[in-house]
Amino acid sequence: MITIGSMFNFLSRCFTKTVLLRSFYISLAVGTLLLALNYGTLILDGNFNQNMLFPAFLNYLIPFSVSKIVAGFQLQDNNRH
């Protein structure tokens, strides 16, 4: 059962310095790869415009969020055992 306390504990695990740094490095690597795959030819051709900035930003935000949440679940599971 999910309670306010358990949600707070989970979120506090997700926002530790270690988890944030690891998530940042993962998002930097994965986001850059996704950016190259999705927009590489546009960037190289000089056709990347400001309408593409938000979707390009999501290439970094989504891996950051996923890795942070997965780390939170992993830490939660480690504390149960």
C-alpha positions as CSV (number, residue, x, y, z in Angstrom):
1,M,0.0,0.0,0.0
2,I,1.3,3.4,-0.9
3,T,1.3,6.0,1.8
4,I,2.5,9.6,2.0
5,G,5.5,8.4,4.1
6,S,6.5,5.7,1.7
7,M,6.2,8.1,-1.2
8,F,8.3,10.7,0.6
9,N,11.0,8.0,1.4
10,F,11.0,6.9,-2.3
11,L,11.4,10.5,-3.5
12,S,14.1,11.2,-1.0
13,R,16.1,8.2,-2.4
14,C,15.6,9.6,-5.9
15,F,17.1,12.9,-5.1
16,T,20.3,11.9,-3.3
17,K,23.5,13.4,-4.7
18,T,24.7,10.0,-6.0
19,V,21.5,9.2,-7.8
20,L,21.3,12.7,-9.3
21,L,24.9,12.6,-10.6
22,R,24.5,9.1,-12.0
23,S,21.3,10.1,-13.7
24,F,22.9,13.2,-15.1
25,Y,25.8,11.2,-16.7
26,I,23.4,8.6,-18.0
27,S,21.2,11.2,-19.6
28,L,24.2,13.0,-21.0
29,A,25.3,9.8,-22.8
30,V,21.9,8.4,-23.8
31,G,20.5,11.9,-24.7
32,T,23.4,12.7,-26.9
33,L,23.0,9.4,-28.7
34,L,19.3,10.0,-29.1
35,L,19.9,13.5,-30.3
36,A,22.4,12.3,-32.9
37,L,20.0,9.6,-34.1
38,N,16.9,11.8,-34.2
39,Y,18.4,15.1,-35.4
40,G,22.0,14.3,-36.6
41,T,21.4,15.0,-40.3
42,L,19.4,18.2,-39.5
43,I,22.2,19.5,-37.3
44,L,24.9,18.6,-39.8
45,D,23.0,20.2,-42.6
46,G,22.3,23.4,-40.6
47,N,18.5,22.9,-40.6
48,F,18.1,22.5,-36.9
49,N,15.8,25.4,-35.8
50,Q,14.3,26.6,-32.5
51,N,11.1,24.6,-33.0
52,M,13.2,21.5,-32.4
53,L,14.7,22.7,-29.1
54,F,12.0,21.3,-26.8
55,P,11.8,17.8,-28.4
56,A,15.7,17.8,-28.4
57,F,15.6,18.7,-24.7
58,L,13.3,15.7,-24.1
59,N,16.1,13.4,-25.4
60,Y,17.9,14.3,-22.3
61,L,15.1,14.7,-19.8
62,I,13.5,11.3,-20.4
63,P,16.6,9.2,-19.8
64,F,17.4,11.4,-16.7
65,S,13.9,10.8,-15.2
66,V,13.9,7.1,-16.0
67,S,17.3,6.4,-14.6
68,K,16.4,8.4,-11.4
69,I,13.2,6.5,-10.9
70,V,14.9,3.1,-11.5
71,A,17.7,4.0,-9.0
72,G,15.0,4.9,-6.5
73,F,13.3,1.5,-6.9
74,Q,16.7,-0.3,-6.7
75,L,17.6,1.5,-3.5
76,Q,14.1,0.7,-2.1
77,D,14.5,-3.0,-2.9
78,N,18.0,-3.0,-1.4
79,N,16.7,-1.6,1.9
80,R,14.0,-4.4,2.1
81,H,16.6,-7.2,2.0
